[in-house]
């Protein structure tokens, strides 16, 4: 595409090639700024719908060893990554999963929360908020990296929920830092659909 620069009829165009180069440099700079302020989720993709979920394992706040493979062929799994225990958004999200936990169980799904908090902090958080589901400590960030969970604003740990069917295939991904409650409603809708239509 050729850039057109309008100039008065009595003047020649002042180096249109250089002006085009400056335009592209400006666009590149704006793209970099966008990556910083909008967040890397706009420029990179991790695990997507249709992908096989990473065969992760970890230790839950109860001391239980958790492996995704343990659920294969038995249960749908809702895995949600969140930034930090006891922060307002994360507390709202956890309590929403707690309040809907019976609905998830009836629909045949397990719920697992993952953050970089230690299991000591997870235990305190679970006891304080009466959380009935497992929380896994990802202190080294390896699980977040395995799923390719993007950061928000380029540095905040992302808030992403994955629904994984009984074959280990990701059937739903919801990414929203601010709309914590919607993670629960969206995941439950998908889990119910999967329960009505068994995975093949």
C-alpha positions in Angstrom: 0.0 0.0 0.0 1.4 3.4 -1.0 1.0 6.3 1.3 -0.4 9.5 -0.2 0.8 12.8 1.2 -1.2 15.9 0.2 0.8 19.0 -0.4 0.0 22.4 -1.8 0.3 22.6 -5.6 3.2 25.0 -5.5 5.3 22.7 -3.3 7.0 19.4 -3.8 6.3 16.5 -1.4 8.9 16.6 1.4 10.5 13.1 1.2 7.4 10.8 1.2 9.6 7.8 1.7 11.0 9.1 4.9 7.5 10.1 6.1 6.3 6.6 5.4 9.2 5.2 7.4 8.3 7.6 10.3 4.7 6.4 10.2 5.6 2.8 10.5 8.1 3.5 13.4 5.3 5.4 15.2 2.9 2.4 14.7 5.5 0.0 16.0 6.1 2.2 19.1 2.4 2.3 19.8 2.2 -1.4 19.5 4.9 -1.7 22.2 3.0 0.7 24.5 -0.2 -1.3 23.9 1.6 -4.5 25.0 2.5 -2.8 28.2 -0.8 -1.2 29.0 -3.3 -3.6 27.5 -1.5 -6.7 28.6 0.2 -9.5 26.8 -3.1 -11.5 26.4 -3.7 -9.2 23.4 -0.5 -10.3 21.7 0.1 -13.9 22.8 -2.0 -17.1 23.2 -1.5 -19.9 25.7 -3.6 -23.1 25.9 -6.7 -22.7 23.7 -10.0 -24.5 23.2 -9.4 -27.9 21.6 -5.9 -28.2 23.0 -4.9 -31.0 25.4 -4.4 -29.6 28.9 -0.9 -30.0 30.3 -0.6 -33.1 32.4 0.2 -31.1 35.6 0.6 -32.3 39.1 0.9 -30.4 42.4 0.3 -30.5 46.1 -3.0 -29.0 47.4 -3.5 -27.1 50.7 -4.9 -30.3 52.2 -1.6 -32.1 51.6 -3.1 -34.2 48.8 -1.1 -34.9 45.7 -3.1 -33.8 42.7 -2.6 -35.0 39.2 -4.8 -34.1 36.2 -4.5 -37.6 34.9 -6.3 -38.8 38.1 -9.5 -37.2 36.7 -9.2 -38.6 33.2 -12.2 -40.7 32.2 -13.9 -39.8 35.4 -14.6 -36.1 35.8 -14.6 -32.8 34.1 -12.1 -30.4 35.8 -12.4 -26.7 36.2 -9.0 -25.2 36.7 -8.8 -21.5 37.6 -5.7 -19.4 37.9 -6.0 -16.3 40.1 -3.5 -13.7 41.3 -3.5 -13.9 45.1 -5.3 -15.1 48.2 -7.4 -12.7 50.2 -7.5 -9.9 47.6 -10.9 -8.5 46.9 -11.3 -9.9 43.4 -9.9 -13.3 44.2 -12.0 -13.6 47.4 -15.1 -12.8 45.3 -14.2 -15.4 42.8 -13.3 -18.1 45.3 -16.6 -17.5 47.2 -18.5 -17.6 44.0 -17.0 -21.0 43.2 -17.8 -22.0 46.8 -21.4 -21.0 46.5 -21.8 -22.9 43.2 -19.7 -25.9 44.3 -22.7 -28.2 44.7 -23.9 -27.3 41.2 -20.5 -28.1 39.8 -20.4 -31.4 41.7 -23.9 -32.4 40.5 -22.8 -31.6 37.0 -19.8 -34.0 37.4 -17.0 -31.5 37.8 -14.1 -30.9 40.2 -12.9 -27.4 40.9 -9.2 -26.6 41.4 -7.8 -23.1 42.2 -4.1 -22.3 41.5 -2.0 -19.3 42.5 1.5 -18.5 43.5 0.6 -18.4 47.3 2.1 -21.0 49.5 0.0 -23.9 50.8 0.1 -22.3 54.3 -1.6 -19.3 52.9 -4.0 -21.4 50.9 -5.0 -23.3 54.1 -5.7 -20.0 55.9 -7.7 -18.7 52.9 -9.7 -21.9 52.5 -10.5 -22.1 56.2 -11.4 -18.5 56.5 -13.7 -18.6 53.4 -14.9 -22.2 54.0 -13.7 -23.3 50.5 -14.7 -26.9 49.7 -12.4 -27.3 46.7 -8.6 -27.8 46.4 -6.1 -25.0 46.1 -2.7 -25.7 44.6 0.5 -23.8 45.4 2.4 -22.7 42.2 5.1 -20.8 43.9 7.6 -21.2 41.1 5.1 -20.3 38.4 5.6 -23.6 36.5 1.9 -24.5 36.2 1.0 -21.0 35.1 3.8 -21.2 32.5 2.6 -24.7 31.3 -0.8 -23.3 30.6 0.6 -20.1 29.1 -1.5 -17.9 31.4 -1.0 -14.4 30.1 -0.2 -11.4 32.4 -2.5 -8.4 32.7 -0.8 -5.0 32.0 2.3 -6.9 31.3 3.1 -7.7 34.9 0.0 -8.7 36.9 -0.7 -12.5 37.3 -3.6 -13.3 35.0 -7.0 -14.6 36.0 -8.0 -17.4 33.6 -10.4 -20.3 33.9 -10.1 -23.5 31.9 -12.8 -26.3 31.6 -11.1 -29.6 30.8 -13.3 -32.6 29.8 -12.8 -36.2 30.8 -10.5 -36.8 27.8 -8.2 -34.0 29.0 -9.2 -31.6 26.2 -9.8 -27.9 27.0 -13.4 -27.1 26.1 -13.6 -23.5 27.5 -11.2 -20.7 28.3 -12.3 -17.5 30.0 -9.8 -14.7 30.6 -10.9 -11.6 32.7 -9.0 -9.9 35.4 -12.0 -7.7 36.5 -15.1 -9.8 36.0 -14.3 -12.5 38.6 -17.9 -13.7 39.0 -18.3 -14.4 35.4 -15.6 -17.1 35.5 -18.0 -19.2 37.6 -21.1 -18.7 35.6 -19.4 -19.3 32.3 -17.6 -22.4 33.5 -20.8 -23.9 35.0 -22.7 -23.4 31.8 -20.0 -25.3 29.9 -19.8 -28.1 32.5 -23.5 -28.6 32.3 -23.4 -28.9 28.5 -20.6 -31.4 28.7 -22.6 -33.4 31.2 -25.5 -33.5 28.8 -23.3 -34.5 25.8 -20.5 -36.9 27.0 -17.1 -36.3 25.4 -16.0 -38.6 22.7 
